[in-house]
Amino acid sequence: MKKFLKILGLLASLLIVIIISGAIYLTIAFPKVSPAQDLKIEYTAERIAHGKYLANHVVVCMDCHSTRDYTYFSAPLVEGTLGKGGETFNHDMGFPGTFYSLNITPFGIADYTDGELYRVITTGVTNEGRAIFPVMPYPYYGQMDPEDVYSIISYIRTLPPIDSEIPESKADFPVSLILKTIPHDPNPQKRPNPTDQVAYGAYLVNQAACKECHTPVDSQGGLLPGKDFSGGRTFGIPGGALIASSNITSDESTGIGNWTEATFVARFKEYQDPRYLREKVAIGDFNSIMPWIMYSGMKEEDLKAIYAYLQTLEPISNQVTRFTPMASLE
């Protein structure tokens, strides 16, 4: 019996050594990405204008890097907070830890070179060499045309600087170790010509990271294979209620397979209509994290391209319960 306990103790010690060694290896060897480029972007008026469009209406960087007002439907941005960061993503929203969006005004990015900004946007690695949790979906941004990323960088350099101190994000164990392995070098794609509507739509859908929110996830937060764009990913909103993303596959009964192009475009553009009045929402009532007001500024040709691409997706039947009140969760 003593011999057995001794062997058991040795095995336990060996296991501890292996775990510690693995943690040390992950800490030292990862993230594995190339050094930041020696990049100097020319901040032309054209680039700044294109970056403004992308950051506010397609990639919607400003959605997460500003303050949103959840007392209104779709939580529009609070005036004067553009780029200041500090939005919280925590367990209540289904995240494995507590994460804060960074300040991307000149106040927050003053010590970043253009190359370092390009690297953090496309790989998720900061200028200190730290891997950030992909609340910002950098695996998708790493597939963007570099010119689009350069335009976004050009634009955020022009934002009014806002002094804001952002708390340190903290991931739960073992995600705190795993996230170090997520970043990888970007795989940039050339932006398709808009005349190739489906290819261009696919590119825009990647830019907007639609799949990330419109795909259900497992208990570890990973996207469920074979369920792309079928909706059902849940998010907590102020007040404790849950909302779920819609099925945007071409399924006719549970998705958008029976939507026309005009219906799809109108769904976005209604929030840009001068007659649209922002709807007050009581905390705990149905709301949406989908930044409809920001997306409403997307060009019609871009919305039509997105629609064309989504209609090519395999139809997946998934009836989504869009809203679960707090009372139903108690």
VOGU-3710 file (C-alpha; in Angstrom, 3 decimals, decimal comma):
1> mkkflkilgl> 0,000/0,000/0,000  2,852/2,358/0,886  4,516/1,601/-2,448  1,278/2,359/-4,293  0,866/5,679/-2,456  4,479/6,554/-3,219  3,946/5,871/-6,934  0,730/7,867/-6,841  2,557/10,772/-5,220  5,301/10,651/-7,840
11> laslliviii> 2,718/10,659/-10,643  0,934/13,602/-9,064  4,221/15,485/-8,759  5,055/14,688/-12,379  1,674/15,948/-13,492  2,182/19,202/-11,598  5,619/19,644/-13,184  4,135/19,047/-16,655  1,335/21,570/-16,049  3,738/24,193/-14,711
21> sgaiyltiaf> 6,185/23,574/-17,567  3,348/23,872/-20,091  2,166/27,144/-18,563  5,717/28,525/-18,617  6,134/27,440/-22,248  2,876/29,122/-23,281  3,894/32,289/-21,464  7,338/32,423/-23,076  6,671/31,045/-26,571  3,296/32,641/-27,343
31> pkvspaqdlk> 1,797/34,600/-28,961  3,629/33,542/-32,115  3,248/36,366/-34,621  5,708/38,287/-36,730  7,152/41,588/-35,467  5,236/44,737/-36,325  6,005/46,102/-39,783  8,065/49,234/-40,268  4,994/50,936/-41,685  4,276/54,598/-42,274
41> ieytaeriah> 0,800/55,246/-43,658  0,040/58,364/-45,671  -3,091/59,792/-44,042  -4,807/61,052/-47,175  -8,277/62,591/-47,173  -9,490/59,629/-49,236  -8,149/57,099/-46,730  -9,583/58,995/-43,778  -13,032/59,185/-45,397  -13,010/55,476/-46,275
51> gkylanhvvv> -11,793/54,593/-42,785  -14,576/56,668/-41,240  -17,133/54,772/-43,308  -15,704/51,376/-42,367  -15,209/52,155/-38,677  -18,710/53,553/-38,240  -20,868/51,554/-40,664  -19,249/48,243/-41,689  -16,526/47,056/-39,309  -18,197/49,277/-36,663
61> cmdchstrdy> -15,094/49,677/-34,496  -16,883/52,547/-32,768  -19,633/50,212/-31,581  -17,368/48,559/-28,998  -14,858/51,358/-28,481  -17,430/53,954/-27,394  -20,144/54,089/-24,747  -23,588/52,729/-25,675  -26,865/53,877/-24,154  -29,023/50,841/-23,373
71> tyfsaplveg> -31,966/53,014/-22,367  -32,665/53,265/-26,106  -33,334/50,487/-28,608  -30,145/49,158/-30,207  -28,070/51,078/-27,647  -26,883/54,017/-29,769  -23,556/55,655/-29,001  -23,395/58,324/-26,333  -22,322/61,637/-27,815  -18,772/62,625/-26,943
81> tlgkggetfn> -17,524/59,082/-26,288  -16,353/58,141/-29,789  -13,338/55,852/-29,416  -12,835/56,397/-25,659  -13,114/52,684/-24,853  -14,124/51,187/-21,530  -17,102/49,117/-22,669  -17,328/45,985/-20,506  -17,707/42,417/-21,776  -18,070/39,986/-18,888
91> hdmgfpgtfy> -19,725/36,808/-17,603  -23,158/38,418/-17,819  -22,654/38,622/-21,575  -21,295/35,077/-21,826  -17,566/35,873/-21,897  -14,914/33,860/-19,969  -13,610/36,750/-17,951  -13,954/40,514/-17,819  -12,707/42,455/-20,814  -12,659/46,170/-21,601
101> slnitpfgia> -12,443/47,842/-24,971  -9,359/50,007/-25,366  -9,161/53,731/-25,935  -8,503/54,132/-29,675  -8,458/57,919/-29,764  -5,033/59,555/-30,146  -4,888/59,633/-26,335  -4,957/55,833/-26,182  -2,860/54,970/-29,231  -0,213/57,694/-29,040
111> dytdgelyrv> 2,542/55,171/-28,299  1,545/52,884/-31,174  3,323/53,072/-34,515  1,275/52,433/-37,653  2,864/49,000/-37,913  1,919/48,183/-34,330  -1,661/49,319/-34,940  -1,837/47,148/-38,040  -0,567/44,191/-36,033  -2,975/44,582/-33,106
121> ittgvtnegr> -5,958/44,996/-35,455  -5,073/41,968/-37,579  -3,493/39,631/-35,021  -4,659/40,768/-31,584  -1,128/41,335/-30,266  -0,415/44,654/-28,552  2,724/46,745/-28,850  3,786/45,133/-25,554  3,519/41,668/-27,121  0,390/40,746/-25,163
131> aifpvmpypy> -2,426/38,695/-26,720  -5,871/40,198/-26,289  -9,069/38,173/-26,058  -10,892/38,187/-29,414  -13,870/40,245/-28,269  -12,442/42,320/-31,092  -12,676/39,681/-33,831  -9,142/40,094/-35,124  -9,081/36,638/-36,805  -11,574/38,151/-39,283
141> ygqmdpedvy> -9,761/41,470/-39,569  -6,586/39,599/-40,447  -8,280/38,665/-43,734  -9,056/42,259/-44,688  -7,363/44,047/-47,548  -4,443/45,953/-45,954  -5,694/49,118/-47,669  -8,913/48,911/-45,636  -6,931/48,513/-42,420  -4,695/51,445/-43,380
151> siisyirtlp> -7,832/53,543/-43,903  -9,184/52,654/-40,462  -5,848/53,559/-38,880  -5,823/56,854/-40,780  -9,307/57,660/-39,489  -8,788/56,836/-35,820  -5,666/59,006/-35,822  -8,022/61,949/-36,522  -10,446/61,307/-33,640  -10,615/63,945/-30,914
161> pidseipesk> -8,401/62,659/-28,073  -10,350/61,613/-24,980  -8,585/61,084/-21,671  -9,839/57,792/-20,225  -8,099/55,166/-18,150  -9,146/51,628/-19,036  -9,060/48,831/-16,421  -6,968/45,760/-17,191  -8,858/42,938/-18,885  -8,691/39,563/-17,154
171> adfpvslilk> -9,528/36,172/-18,644  -10,572/33,219/-16,525  -8,230/30,251/-16,179  -7,481/28,288/-18,393  -8,645/30,753/-21,073  -5,951/33,112/-19,801  -3,401/30,624/-21,159  -5,321/29,440/-24,205  -5,838/32,958/-25,565  -2,068/33,276/-25,982
181> tiphdpnpqk> -2,282/30,644/-28,742  -5,098/32,362/-30,688  -3,166/35,120/-32,497  -1,540/34,228/-35,797  -0,125/36,180/-38,701  -2,760/37,822/-40,902  -3,862/36,317/-44,195  -4,917/39,456/-46,062  -7,262/39,192/-49,021  -7,693/41,609/-51,894
191> rpnptdqvay> -11,007/43,464/-51,674  -13,151/42,077/-54,517  -14,584/44,329/-57,168  -18,160/45,286/-56,186  -19,300/44,072/-59,610  -18,662/40,528/-58,335  -21,547/40,933/-55,926  -21,395/37,608/-54,078  -17,609/37,709/-53,583  -17,807/41,331/-52,491
201> gaylvnqaac> -20,659/40,494/-50,112  -18,637/37,653/-48,600  -15,769/40,083/-48,033  -18,067/42,582/-46,290  -19,616/39,853/-44,125  -16,103/38,916/-43,004  -15,263/42,572/-42,281  -18,378/42,896/-40,158  -17,663/39,528/-38,484  -21,351/38,613/-38,883
211> kechtpvdsq> -20,604/34,930/-38,330  -19,186/35,591/-34,874  -22,488/36,821/-33,449  -24,875/34,885/-35,701  -23,494/31,415/-34,898  -24,328/29,463/-31,723  -21,436/28,589/-29,423  -20,485/25,695/-27,166  -19,870/25,938/-23,427  -16,311/27,121/-24,066
221> ggllpgkdfs> -17,407/29,915/-26,402  -16,323/28,160/-29,604  -18,517/28,434/-32,701  -20,498/25,238/-33,286  -19,341/23,495/-36,495  -21,972/23,268/-39,201  -24,122/25,984/-37,601  -22,595/29,040/-39,268  -24,960/32,022/-39,421  -27,908/30,015/-38,020
231> ggrtfgipgg> -28,314/32,342/-35,041  -29,056/31,539/-31,425  -25,943/32,915/-29,758  -27,127/34,534/-26,543  -25,971/37,767/-24,965  -26,826/39,328/-21,638  -28,144/42,873/-21,610  -28,514/45,335/-18,724  -31,210/44,085/-16,384  -30,175/40,448/-16,715
241> aliassnits> -32,338/39,424/-19,676  -30,938/37,408/-22,589  -31,232/38,145/-26,274  -30,258/35,815/-29,097  -28,946/36,527/-32,574  -31,132/35,833/-35,595  -30,796/33,036/-38,123  -29,510/34,745/-41,286  -29,085/31,650/-43,443  -31,294/31,145/-46,499
251> destgignwt> -33,700/28,892/-44,602  -37,201/30,047/-45,553  -38,992/29,240/-42,308  -36,458/30,228/-39,635  -33,958/32,348/-41,573  -34,137/35,022/-44,274  -34,670/32,752/-47,256  -37,995/34,377/-48,103  -36,716/37,947/-47,727  -36,359/40,039/-50,864
261> eatfvarfke> -33,382/42,253/-51,470  -35,613/45,299/-50,911  -36,837/43,899/-47,578  -33,274/43,272/-46,416  -32,044/46,752/-47,358  -35,118/48,419/-45,839  -34,555/46,571/-42,546  -31,281/48,461/-42,164  -32,248/51,749/-43,743  -35,325/52,312/-41,569
271> yqdprylrek> -33,009/53,528/-38,800  -31,586/56,188/-41,113  -35,019/57,488/-42,061  -35,400/61,094/-40,771  -38,820/60,061/-39,423  -37,275/57,371/-37,213  -37,574/58,270/-33,545  -35,230/56,602/-31,089  -37,263/54,230/-28,976  -36,866/54,385/-25,210
281> vaigdfnsim> -36,401/50,955/-23,590  -36,772/50,159/-19,906  -33,897/48,195/-18,365  -34,779/44,496/-18,576  -37,126/44,867/-21,557  -36,344/43,605/-25,049  -33,426/45,377/-26,654  -30,765/44,568/-29,241  -26,986/44,670/-29,195  -27,072/44,849/-33,011
291> pwimysgmke> -25,931/48,429/-33,763  -28,736/49,076/-36,242  -28,237/52,827/-36,289  -24,576/52,443/-37,206  -25,272/49,815/-39,875  -28,035/51,987/-41,323  -25,306/54,213/-42,737  -23,994/51,404/-44,919  -24,146/52,025/-48,661  -27,067/50,353/-50,414
301> edlkaiyayl> -24,732/48,593/-52,839  -22,892/47,096/-49,860  -26,116/45,947/-48,205  -27,250/44,405/-51,480  -23,946/42,564/-51,805  -24,281/41,217/-48,256  -27,811/40,052/-49,053  -26,604/38,341/-52,240  -23,937/36,458/-50,322  -26,217/35,442/-47,451
311> qtlepisnqv> -28,680/33,988/-49,945  -25,951/31,581/-51,105  -25,541/30,117/-47,608  -26,790/26,622/-46,912  -30,233/26,853/-45,302  -30,107/25,732/-41,670  -33,337/25,279/-39,770  -32,918/26,852/-36,346  -35,872/28,510/-34,658  -34,406/31,129/-32,346
321> trftpmasle> -36,004/32,434/-29,162  -34,982/36,052/-29,519  -35,650/37,249/-25,960  -35,644/35,615/-22,549  -36,765/38,005/-19,780  -34,952/38,056/-16,461  -38,036/36,606/-14,728  -37,801/33,462/-16,858  -34,195/32,932/-15,792  -34,857/33,065/-12,056
//
